[in-house]
Amino acid sequence: MPVADTATGHEWWRGAAIYQIYPRSFADSNGDGIGDLPGITAHLDHVASLGVDAIWISPFFTSPMVDYGYDVADYRDVDPTFGTLADFDALIARAHALGLKVTIDLVFAHTSDHHAWFVDSRSGRNGHHADWYVWADANSDGTPPNNWQSVFGGPAWTWDARRQQYYYHQFLKEQPQLNVHLPAVQDALLDVTRFWLERGVDGFRFDALNHSMFDPALTDNPPATDNRPRTRSYDFQIKSFSQNHPDVVGFVERIRRVCDDYGAIFTVAEVGGDGAMPLMKAYTAGDHRLSSAYGFDFLYAPEFDARLVAKVLQAWPGTRDAAGLTEGWPSWAFENHDAPRCLSRWTDDAARPAFARMIMALLVALRGNVFLYQGQELGLLQDTIPFHLLKDPEAIANWPLTLSRDGVRTPMPWDATVPHGGFTRGDPWLPLSADNMARAVNTQQHNPAALLAHTRAMLALRRAHPALRLGTVEALRVDGDLLCFTRRGPSEAIHCAFNIGPAPCDYSAPGGEVILSLNQADMQVLPAWGVLFVRDGAV
């Protein structure tokens, strides 16, 4: 059963704010140009000062780094690029001393082709790991067994001469698909989960979890029928059979049982692709599945408007059904290591300062958990990486039609007065732009008008008001660029209004205590990018 915090009466993670760290780009302690675990530990004071509840660290496991850590060669060790297990233990200790919980990424849909399991699996059809991956014979003409396509482009099957079979990979060919349908594979992955729980982690993000199972009959996917632009062969199909298999739910329940043995462990599934909402609900239903699911509604949205936010809030209001049960608990992010910086996607230079303050206020008002990606508190923009400096395999393969993930993975700027923003003493693995250098931590640290100070204030507001952290969503209304809703808790209601547009709009504020006002002068008008929170304590 879930364990509640005795001080608050609910699990620590419910409504938490979580800060994502991409270790390769956060802070380099040894001057090799690549961020590492000691670098993270040295800068945890900054993270704690924001007022977040936890950190999420992207993969740091042993890896050949073809997909920069998402191709795992050993789930139980730290890649030397990032440090050692002792460095990880020190990071855990420092985070906990600062009051930060630690969650890590586990990649259970695939491994690296360097993983010992795959090395054994490809060596023959009778070994211990022979069926731990997805193997299939060629068609009679030598072509792959079906029409499934890889996310990164091209067929999702690669011929292996040693086994005289094709193996399946939903991503790079160096990321062979685990056969998670197999109980023995599930057992091994659950043992990995226990390994990190024993080291003191407080939770997990499960990468691409809906990709972990597939139709065992290997049925062809049907063609896509919409008119959206297509830049990859993957986009030409409806992924009816290559992912989203209903048996993932049984594996989710096994994960939950293991985590419950260790107390209030936070578990969040990454669920992407078309039709993600029903999967998010299924993976988080009741008290016997995952804590939360990580939605993509905002991450790739090319524009940000009131209708988009209303659609998200309508799907997760927090109300109870006839049996007294609520739907699961969502998690939201505006950007991450895979998705472009939101300020570059959603606004221009002129509106950016006011817009950035508005959407930070909106993020903390959403029902669910909220994730901030490193540098978001500084207002970092998407960097442009020239082709000859690209590291992202997807961007290289689909150049120039796919926006490079490298542009959101550039180094964190700590100090604008030193080379490379204080990220490293060496040459950084990706370049940092002058625009982002100017937004470094030291330039904002003591400026009360900076986005950094505003981010801290918004996170403090969320922590101070249980209605924002835990309440239901009611009275949702959209009128052009005006978005209004109420977050209601047991002892208070907070009426939230946002003008997600460049022109003033009429708005009659309700009576009560104003706890947040951005650009507000007239209680009958909400200015461009304006925000107003009014607290009603008589609930």
Disulfide bonds with the S-S distance in Angstrom:
none
